[in-house]
């Protein structure tokens, strides 16, 4: 295997469930990376963002480290003050 995409394809071929798990984790990481980048661009600490959203700082920290997945209501609370919105679109996957 030459790169990450080769490895993902290999995993998907031998274990489709694990392949889907990898894809889900990548999507979560992309979303969280966007949140972290925007928070930093706005000059907000995790504590600042948590205070604005009315949630514990530890919740922001766990989400940003991918230790927990926020529920939809919490995610929306976090996105709004960052000037971000959640968009849903069809994917090419089934």
N, C-alpha and C positions, 0 to 999 in steps of 0.2 A: 504494500500500500504506500502510495506516494504522499497523500495528504489527507486532511480531515474528510473531505467529500468522498474520497475513495473508501475510507473506513466506514462512513455512514452508509454508503451503498452496499458494502459488504455485510454490515449488520442487518440492513433492511432485507437483504436476500436470504440470510440464514434465520432471522427472527423478526418478522414484520412488526410484532408488538414492541420490541425494543427499538426498532427503527422509528416507530411513531413516538415513543417516549423521548428519543433524541430530538426529534423535530419539535415536540412540545417544549422541551427545555430550552432549545435555541430561541423559540418565539418568546418565551418568558424572559430570557436573558436580554433579548433585543429591546423589549418593552422597558425593562428595569434600567438598562443602559441609557435609554432616552430620558427616563425620569431623573437619573443621577446627573446626566449631562445638563439638563435644563435647570435642576436645582442649583448646581454649581455655577451655571451662567448667570443665574439671578442672585448669586452671592448668599444663598440660604444654607444654613447648616441643617443637619437632620433635626435638631432640636427646634429650629425656627419653623421648618416645614410642619413638624408635628404640632406645634402650638397653633399655627394657622389653621390646621385641619381638625384640631380638637382630638388628637389621638396621641398615645404615648410615643416618645422618641424611640423606645425599643421596638415598636411596631415598624417604624420606618427603617431602622437598622436591620431588622430581620428580613424585611422585604428586599432591601437593597443587597443583602448578602445571599439572597435566594434561599434562605432558611425557612421562609414561610411564604405562602401565596395569599395575598389579601383577597377578601371577598369583593364583590363588585362594588358595593356601596363604599367601602374604604378606598378602593382604587379610584373611584370617581372623586372622592373627597381630596385625594392627593393630586390628581391631574388638574383639577380646576384652578387652584392658585398658581400652578406652574404654567398656566396658559396652554395646556395640552388637552386634547379630547380623544376619546376612544372612538375608533371607526371600525365598523364591521364590514367585511367584504367577502365575497365568495372566493374560495381558493380552488386551485386546480386539483386538489386531493379529494379523495372520497373518504 
